[in-house]
Amino acid sequence: MSAADAGGSQVKSAVRTVELLEYFAGRPGMHSLAAVQEAVGYPKSSLYMLLRTLVDLGWVETDTTGTRYGIGVRALLVGTSYIDGDEVVAAARPALDRLADDTTETVHLARLDGTSVVYLATRQSQHYLRPFARVGRRLPAHSTSLGKALLATYTDDQVRALLPPALEALTEHTVTDREQLIEELHAVREQGYAVDREENTLGLRCFGLAIPYRTPARDAVSCSVPVARLTPDHEQMIKDMLFDARDRLALATRRL
């Protein structure tokens, strides 16, 4: 084998390793070798050897039978280090704390990653009825107020190139027509905020604004409210506080 071939083999192995970790990250729980092989398409023998290597290193875990696989604890350590070392997350903490205190609702900071948003920070609602959320969660950008606020900072053509051919429906309210979504982004640009109308979680409405420390924007802030307690006055208060938080976040991140 030549040096070039060896180098190519090493790169291929690295790509497969990352793809495997992303597969497990996007599918919680334990999975059989056959299920993993069907999803990733690698030869079964090489997939097994790669999985055993990742198990030995702690990146992948197995169940008591040793035949089912899931994400390992080392992935958590890396994810935590990313959050802990991110300058935007650090700069945003005071503004997120204040927004959560002022609204008493759930607040999120998220980042656009391809066609998805990844949650970087969350402040939970002070009310008993709390929407489910966690740091590290990934959701389709088109189904969230955070994602739509960020997509609106791109041109229509850029959005068309970025979006997948088919938009996934997370609920019966999710906008799945690409051109309809682009029309909605026009309104987002005019009003300055985006709305998720039970498009990601039934019973939950979310309002999101992009943080303008770069163009197109990379990060956004949102506030989520159960529709059961969302009155017109409460909605306006949420929007006003979000704009105030956006301005404070823009100031905090202006040098990043």
Backbone hydrogen bonds, N-H to C=O, Kabsch-Sander energy under -0.5 kcal/mol:
donor,donor_aa,acceptor,acceptor_aa,energy
6,A,2,S,-2.5
7,G,3,A,-2.7
8,G,4,A,-2.5
9,S,5,D,-2.4
10,Q,6,A,-2.2
11,V,7,G,-2.2
12,K,8,G,-2.4
13,S,9,S,-2.3
14,A,10,Q,-2.1
15,V,11,V,-2.5
16,R,12,K,-2.3
17,T,13,S,-2.2
18,V,14,A,-2.3
19,E,15,V,-2.6
20,L,16,R,-2.3
21,L,17,T,-2.2
22,E,18,V,-2.5
23,Y,19,E,-2.1
24,F,20,L,-2.4
25,A,21,L,-2.5
26,G,22,E,-1.8
27,R,24,F,-1.0
31,H,69,Y,-2.5
33,L,67,T,-0.9
36,V,32,S,-2.3
37,Q,33,L,-2.7
38,E,34,A,-2.2
39,A,35,A,-1.7
40,V,36,V,-2.6
41,G,37,Q,-2.4
47,L,43,P,-2.5
48,Y,44,K,-2.3
49,M,45,S,-1.9
50,L,46,S,-2.3
51,L,47,L,-2.6
52,R,48,Y,-2.5
53,T,49,M,-2.0
54,L,50,L,-2.3
55,V,51,L,-2.4
56,D,52,R,-2.4
57,L,53,T,-1.6
58,G,54,L,-0.6
58,G,55,V,-1.0
59,W,54,L,-1.9
60,V,54,L,-1.4
61,E,70,G,-3.0
63,D,68,R,-1.3
66,G,63,D,-1.2
69,Y,31,H,-3.2
70,G,61,E,-2.3
72,G,59,W,-3.0
74,R,58,G,-1.7
75,A,72,G,-1.0
76,L,72,G,-0.7
76,L,73,V,-0.5
77,L,73,V,-1.6
78,V,74,R,-2.0
79,G,75,A,-2.4
80,T,76,L,-2.7
81,S,77,L,-1.9
82,Y,78,V,-1.8
83,I,79,G,-1.9
84,D,80,T,-2.9
85,G,81,S,-1.8
86,D,82,Y,-0.7
86,D,83,I,-1.0
90,A,86,D,-1.8
91,A,87,E,-2.5
92,A,88,V,-2.1
93,R,89,V,-0.9
93,R,90,A,-0.6
96,L,92,A,-2.6
97,D,93,R,-2.6
98,R,94,P,-2.3
99,L,95,A,-2.4
100,A,96,L,-2.5
101,D,97,D,-2.2
102,D,98,R,-2.8
103,T,99,L,-2.4
104,T,100,A,-2.2
106,T,224,S,-1.0
107,V,123,R,-2.5
108,H,222,S,-1.9
109,L,121,A,-2.4
110,A,220,A,-2.3
111,R,118,V,-2.4
112,L,218,R,-2.7
113,D,116,S,-3.4
116,S,113,D,-1.6
117,V,139,L,-2.8
118,V,111,R,-2.7
119,Y,137,R,-2.4
120,L,109,L,-2.9
121,A,109,L,-1.7
123,R,107,V,-2.6
126,Q,104,T,-1.9
127,H,104,T,-0.6
130,R,128,Y,-1.0
136,G,119,Y,-3.2
137,R,134,R,-1.7
139,L,117,V,-2.2
141,A,115,T,-2.6
143,S,140,P,-1.4
144,T,141,A,-1.3
148,K,144,T,-2.3
149,A,145,S,-2.3
150,L,146,L,-1.7
151,L,147,G,-3.0
152,A,148,K,-1.8
153,T,150,L,-1.5
154,Y,151,L,-1.9
159,V,155,T,-2.3
160,R,156,D,-2.5
161,A,157,D,-2.1
162,L,158,Q,-1.7
163,L,159,V,-2.8
167,L,176,T,-0.7
168,E,166,A,-0.5
170,L,168,E,-0.7
173,H,198,E,-0.5
174,T,171,T,-1.1
176,T,174,T,-0.6
178,R,176,T,-0.6
181,L,177,D,-2.3
182,I,178,R,-2.1
183,E,179,E,-2.1
184,E,180,Q,-1.9
185,L,181,L,-2.0
186,H,182,I,-1.3
187,A,183,E,-1.2
188,V,184,E,-1.9
189,R,185,L,-2.2
190,E,186,H,-1.6
191,Q,187,A,-2.7
192,G,188,V,-2.3
194,A,208,G,-2.8
196,D,206,C,-2.8
197,R,195,V,-0.7
198,E,196,D,-1.3
198,E,204,L,-1.2
204,L,201,T,-1.6
205,R,225,V,-2.7
206,C,196,D,-2.0
207,F,223,C,-2.3
208,G,194,A,-2.4
209,L,221,V,-2.7
211,I,219,D,-2.7
213,Y,211,I,-1.3
214,R,211,I,-0.5
220,A,110,A,-2.2
221,V,209,L,-2.6
222,S,108,H,-2.2
223,C,207,F,-2.1
224,S,106,T,-2.5
225,V,205,R,-3.1
227,V,203,G,-1.8
229,R,226,P,-1.8
230,L,227,V,-1.1
231,T,229,R,-1.0
235,E,231,T,-2.7
236,Q,232,P,-2.2
237,M,233,D,-2.1
238,I,234,H,-2.4
239,K,235,E,-2.3
240,D,236,Q,-2.6
241,M,237,M,-2.3
242,L,238,I,-2.2
243,F,239,K,-2.4
244,D,240,D,-1.9
245,A,241,M,-2.5
246,R,242,L,-3.0
247,D,243,F,-2.1
248,R,244,D,-2.0
249,L,245,A,-2.7
250,A,246,R,-2.5
251,L,247,D,-1.9
252,A,248,R,-2.3
253,T,249,L,-1.8
254,R,251,L,-0.8
256,L,253,T,-1.7
